[in-house]
Amino acid sequence: YVGIDNKGLAGIEKEFDSRLRDTALNYEPVALSVDIRLQAIMYEEIRKAVNQFKAIGAAGVILDLRTNELLSLVSMPDFNPLNPGAASEDARFNRVAQGAYEMGSTFKSFTMAMALDAGTTNMKSSYNTVDQFKISSFTIHDDHPAKRWLTVPEIYAQSSNIGTARIALEAGGKRQRAFLKKIGMMDTVDIELPEKSVPLYPTDWKDINTVTVSYGHGISVSPLHLVRGIAGLVNGGTLPRMTLLKDGNKERDEGERVISEKTSQNMRRLMRLVALHGTGSKANVAGYRVGGKTGTAEKVRSSGKYDANAKIASFISTFPVDNPRYVVLVMIDEPKGDKTTYNFATGGWIAAPVVGRVITRMGPILGIRPDYDAPGDDAEQFWVNEEKAKPQPIVQAIDKRYIHAATY
């Protein structure tokens, strides 16, 4: 928005104020990448969720993976930019770019990618989730304990904290920190906005930090950080240079490689299994082959303690997962579950259905026809659960912290 003298005070208006105001420079008009149709869809669907679940706010993002252009950015609550003086401080706060949040289990994507790319685990490895996992003075729990060994795809799809913690410790805290740095989780996002959040992360990276960061606690980033990082995992393995300008990437360097193409393919398979068999099934809309990851994180209060009644519920997705064209994120701030969600306020119950509705509406607009006759998902080859077959350990090695079994 602008002030009474037409000077840009926030957002794009502020970022390009001199270019927009100085007619003597004879610049071309500033064309944004934001697609007003998709912006309207995201706004409407997020607003419905905020109202239904009595949330205090929300954020939504759509990224085009072919051009790295941001097609939609929604932050709620919002305000009338023609009357910014009447807006609350909360409404003027940009949750998409300026907010820093613990993003919960969406961070398990980075843990898996790190370990798979380093070769410390593979798609057929399995880990002990039978018992609670203790480290230092803390006990790590799973929301829905499987009480058995889980394979890597099961750990990711069922969002096991215990399994993810073991994978992260096996890879090591030094490798984890270096990977998160490489994937952009420790620096501001390079984007054409003056409002940029600075990530918050541990300065002394101990084993307990390796564990909690592995499932998205103890590190805070913006929704834009998450979108860029996930894009780098699913687009073939390069960290994108996102832009808010139409054709903006014609003048921007390509991002650096962060994982191999093989690891990227495996991450797409894991994300597809989340929608097929895991916590993100409510985003699995027919014909679009959605993949993604749920996230639910309790917010930290000023006392330094987590509040179980104040959650960040999110779902980060990509589609079509076999040849990704878009990344879609929905984050709902402090939703309250109702009878339709059996009083759950998790990412799978709150945010995933919103993403599903957004994809269902945006697909036809962008000319993506639902494909109901697509061949079977190749992700299914990695889905071996208790009902189908019990993994048989063939190699066991004693570690300082736990027993790891490689399975066939």
Salt bridges, closest charged atoms under 4 A:
ASP17 OD2 - ARG21 NE 3.49
ASP35 OD2 - ARG37 NH2 2.74
GLU44 OE1 - ARG361 NH2 2.86
GLU45 OE2 - LYS48 NZ 3.63
GLU45 OE1 - ARG357 NE 2.87
GLU45 OE2 - ARG361 NH1 3.00
ASP64 OD2 - ARG66 NH2 3.30
GLU69 OE1 - LYS246 NZ 3.66
ASP90 OD1 - ARG95 NH1 3.17
GLU154 OE2 - ARG148 NH2 2.67
GLU170 OE2 - HIS404 NE2 3.86
ASP187 OD1 - LYS181 NZ 3.08
ASP190 OD2 - ARG241 NH2 3.23
ASP190 OD2 - ARG252 NH2 3.77
GLU192 OE2 - ARG252 NH1 3.32
ASP204 OD2 - LYS206 NZ 3.87
ASP207 OD2 - ARG401 NH2 2.72
GLU261 OE2 - ARG257 NH2 3.98
ASP307 OD2 - ARG301 NE 3.12
ASP322 OD1 - ARG289 NE 3.07
ASP333 OD2 - ARG95 NE 3.37
ASP333 OD1 - LYS299 NZ 2.91
GLU334 OE2 - LYS299 NZ 2.98
GLU334 OE2 - ARG301 NH2 3.40
ASP371 OD2 - ARG289 NH1 3.93
ASP377 OD1 - ARG272 NE 3.05
ASP378 OD2 - ARG269 NH2 2.83
GLU380 OE1 - HIS277 NE2 2.95
GLU386 OE1 - ARG148 NE 3.34
